[in-house]
């Protein structure tokens, strides 16, 4: 397994801090930066990246001159996901509605394809795929936790691309000329695994709205397979379907 530089250490600190925070009371103060840096044996840059994510998610609040304190995430507005008769990525769908989409990349690794991913992407089992794990936000509110797998041999740039501020689908179109013409989707309910639960701020085992998505290019070749698990407050989808045209 190949890991993007710095990701593993930052994630370890983030996840351990989140585990502790969930056991603390609102208003409790976090240890100082020097104390935490020494405890985790990390630089201030790595520590601040982990803490910044927890502040963004509403778990922590910084008070100038006093420190960093535990808060309680507040439920915000509701942003349902909408699907019509056109293949549209999450980023474009939400920005077209006037919303601001931000992304936190949790993991970006080159891994061997497991049996399911290999079958869906028409690869040999064990063939290299880029595994991209992200948290997606709409207007600052956590919306979904997403796993995506992309064939590395076809799209090697995905491994090093910066997806914190750009759409994966737009990247594939711009860098490789990929035109996505079909999206096979399965909507289901899935139990939150411990790592997913930790990042969504829910209890492990909680049943979540989950959407599996397999997208194809104009030649019918599978391009990417993804699984999006939605935060409970954003567990709604809407569909627009059109009837057949006259004479069809």
Buried (B, 14 or more C-beta within 10 A) or exposed (E): EEBBEEBEBBBBBBBBBBEEBEEEEEEEEBBEBEEBBEEBEBEEEBBBBBBBBBBBBBBBBEEEEEEBBBBEEEEBEEBEBBBEEEBBBBBBBBBEEEBEBBBBBBBBBBBBBEEEBBEBBEBEEEBBBBBBBBBBBBBEBBBBBBBBBBBBEBBBBBBEBEBEEEBBBEBBBEEBEBEBBEBEEEEEEBEBEEBBBBBBBBEEEBEBBBBBBBBBBEEEEBBBBBBBBBBBBBBEBEEEEEEEEEEE
